[in-house]
Amino acid sequence: MNESVLPVQNFLRPGKIGLPALPPMSLYVHFPWCVRKCPYCDFNSHEWRGDGGAQAFPEQAYLDALRQDLEQALPLVWGRPVHTVFIGGGTPSLLSAAGLDRLLSDLRALLPLDADAEITMEANPGTFEADKFRSFRSSGINRLSVGIQSFNSEHLKALGRIHDGDEARHAIEIAQANFENFNLDLMFALPNQTLAQCQQDVETALSFAPPHLSLYHLTLEPNTQFHKYPPTVPDDDTAADMQDWIAERTASAGYGHYEVSAYAQPHRRAKHNVNYWEFGDYLGIGAGAHSKISFPHRVLRQIRHKHPQRFMEAAAAGSAVQEEHEVDVRELPFEFMLNTLRLTDGVKTELFADRTGLPMAKIAKALAAGVDKGLLVDDPQRIAPTELGQRFLNDLQAMFLARDGK
């Protein structure tokens, strides 16, 4: 990647693609602090001990930096309406009520935010205060994503979470009282977890009738404690049994399995995430945030400075972006499929040209090969994985990688 930020005009000159229209635009805001770094987490998060000392996070300075970052980015997205906002982390629910209100006020002042925009905030049990969450709702948060992970206190302890099962339930009750729309994050294939324990977690979650569920298979990601010191996790057969049962049980409870890890009641899909998966655009502000921004003739990717202090310094100096590059036209088919093939129903075929500006001829051979192997449905109107394709998703996506310089 080119470490120097390229001038805006470089992305307005003629290029190798031709988009018929610009994709929908979302905004991601990263909050980089949490109370404790979980051993499985590979996100850009940094521990805050909450003791008021050196480890306390600088709320006002960070909010200043977020506004500066957004102001610097405006020429790239000028006039484009923002349909969804996602405030993630870290643990953004550590923000004060006044801090969150200021953040949303800044976003509304600088961006043409849709009147009915979906505005999601991530929150973790252990940071739930009823009064503060009422304030969050009044400020404009209309969707909450709660990081439950499990209701089993022993599993939560193994995952390094700061809450126990009772606190998880209490957090959901506060979410229900203040938000019509909310998501529960759970994980399965946890250290020493049995199928029955997985089922109990899911049944407990379903008892609250959440509009949306995210159910993730625990993975031991590089550069995490779990990768360095692997715990004992269920074998592949047991994990597959868990996944199969989850699919059956959520379907019977009325949830549509619309993405690899996402299950929703009717009309409750996560609009922000769907925009990612449909290869829409997003501006990411905050420490380590990523952006994908389309222009009529090219697609730009950016990464902000990762460490919070460095990010704040860089934003103040007018250079919050650390890396910026134009996506090579040969990589666009793979990047498109990396996202869209996560959707169980896939996407309409014409979306490929709409989002990449490339003709279908660029992927015709790979599409035919996917159909021949039983990984893609045989439907000229839709690009969608079969059940086999969903199970071997990495292999299917890899079929669209550029090879031999083509």
C-alpha positions, -999 to +999 in steps of 0.1 A: +000+000+000+011+036-006+017+052+027+013+087+014-022+101+011-031+106-025-047+139-036-085+138-041-081+148-077-063+116-084-095+097-079-116+120-101-096+115-133-106+089-159-101+053-148-105+017-159-141+011-147-174+029-152-199+029-125-235+036-136-242+052-102-225+054-068-234+028-042-253+036-010-231+052+017-227+042+053-206+056+082-186+035+106-172+052+138-146+033+158-142+036+196-109+019+205-112+013+242-126-015+263-125-025+300-105-057+292-090-071+261-106-105+254-082-133+245-100-141+212-103-105+200-083-093+171-101-059+168-083-026+174-091-023+210-071-011+240-078-017+277-091+011+299-091+004+336-115+031+345-094+043+375-091+079+364-054+075+360-031+070+331-054+043+316-085+065+315-096+072+279-095+109+268-132+112+258-132+149+247-099+147+229-111+116+210-144+133+201-124+163+188-103+139+167-134+122+153-148+155+141-114+165+126-112+132+108-147+136+094-141+171+083-109+160+064-129+132+047-158+153+036-144+162+001-144+125-007-181+120+001-195+155-004-233+156-008-237+118-006-266+108+018-256+085+047-282+057+052-267+039+082-243+046+110-225+019+131-205+029+163-183+000+171-152-009+190-139-017+216-168-008+238-184+024+227-210+021+255-182+034+278-189+068+263-207+092+286-243+102+277-230+137+269-202+124+249-224+102+227-248+131+223-220+153+211-208+127+186-242+123+170-247+161+169-213+164+151-224+137+126-257+154+119-240+188+115-215+175+089-233+148+070-266+145+051-279+118+074-312+102+064-340+111+086-348+074+092-311+062+092-304+031+111-279+042+139-264+012+158-242+012+188-223-018+202-226-023+239-213-049+263-229-062+296-210-048+325-213-012+310-251-011+311-266+017+332-303+022+326-303+060+327-273+062+303-290+039+278-322+060+280-300+090+271-284+071+242-318+064+228-329+100+232-298+112+214-306+091+184-293+056+188-321+034+174-305+000+173-283-017+199-259-046+194-253-064+227-221-085+231-236-113+251-213-142+237-228-167+263-251-169+293-228-196+309-207-179+335-179-204+332-177-199+294-178-162+299-149-164+323-129-185+298-136-159+271-123-132+294-156-113+295-162-089+324-198-100+329-215-131+341-248-148+331-270-127+353-255-095+340-260-107+305-297-112+312-300-078+329-284-061+299-309-075+276-338-064+298-324-028+297-320-031+259-356-043+255-369-015+277-352+012+256-348-001+221-374-016+197-346-029+175-316-047+189-292-075+182-276-102+205-241-114+197-234-150+207-206-174+201-205-212+199-178-238+198-164-223+229-137-238+251-150-272+264-186-263+253-210-292+248-238-293+223-263-291+251-246-260+265-247-244+231-284-252+228-291-237+262-273-204+252-294-201+221-327-211+238-320-184+265-314-158+238-345-168+219-366-164+251-360-127+249-373-126+212-345-104+199-352-089+165-317-100+153-292-126+163-255-129+154-241-164+161-204-167+155-182-198+155-152-190+178-121-188+157-085-186+170-074-155+151-037-146+147-022-121+171-046-130+199-040-148+232-061-177+221-039-182+190-007-181+212-022-203+239-050-223+222-078-235+245-095-269+241-124-263+218-151-287+204-139-309+174-151-302+139-179-327+141-193-313+173-190-277+160-209-288+128-236-304+149-240-271+168-242-251+135-268-275+121-289-273+152-287-235+153-299-233+117-329-256+124-338-240+157-336-204+145-357-212+115-384-228+136-384-197+158-391-175+127-356-162+120-343-160+085-306-171+081-296-144+056-258-142+061-232-166+073-236-156+110-267-135+109-304-144+117-332-119+116-369-117+122-389-104+092-378-068+082-351-068+109-319-074+088-290-052+098-291-025+071-255-014+079-241-049+075-262-056+044-246-026+028-211-041+034-222-074+020-237-059-011-204-041-017-218-007-008-196+022+002-186+032+038-166+059+053-147+048+085-136+074+110-116+068+142-085+048+152-078+021+127-110+025+108-113+013+072-131+030+043-143+019+009-153+049-013-164+046-049-159+072-077-173+070-112-141+055-125-123+039-095-127+025-060-106+038-031-097+021+002-083+039+033-070+030+067-067+054+096-038+055+120-044+025+144-031+035+178-055+059+195-029+085+206-012+085+171-047+088+155-056+118+176-022+135+169-026+128+131-062+140+130-052+172+147-024+176+121-048+171+092-036+136+083-058+110+100-054+086+071-023+064+072-028+043+041-047+049+009-049+031-024-070+025-054-083-010-057-067-027-087-093-035-113-082-071-114-090-074-076-125-060-079-143-093-088-128-111-058-135-082-034-171-082-047-175-119-042-158-119-008-187-098+005-217-108-016-213-146-014-217-143+024-254-136+017-273-169+017-297-157-011-268-140-029-275-109-050-290-100-084-266-106-112-266-070-124-253-058-090-218-070-101-217-043-129-234-017-107-208-020-079-176-028-098-182-010-132-170-042-149-187-063-176-201-097-166-176-112-191-149-106-164-164-134-142-182-155-167-157-184-166-155-184-128-193-183-125-196-213-149-170-232-129-189-225-097-221-239-111-203-269-125-189-277-091-223-273-074-211-243-054-233-217-071-269-219-080-277-222-117-296-190-122-287-163-147-306-137-127-288-143-094-253-149-081-259-171-050-241-199-032-257-233-029-258-251+004-225-268-005-211-234-015-220-220+019-201-248+035-171-243+013-173-205+011-136-198+011-130-222-018-159-206-037-147-170-031-111-180-041-124-190-076-127-153-083-091-144-074-070-128-102-045-152-116-016-150-141-019-113-142-054-115-156 
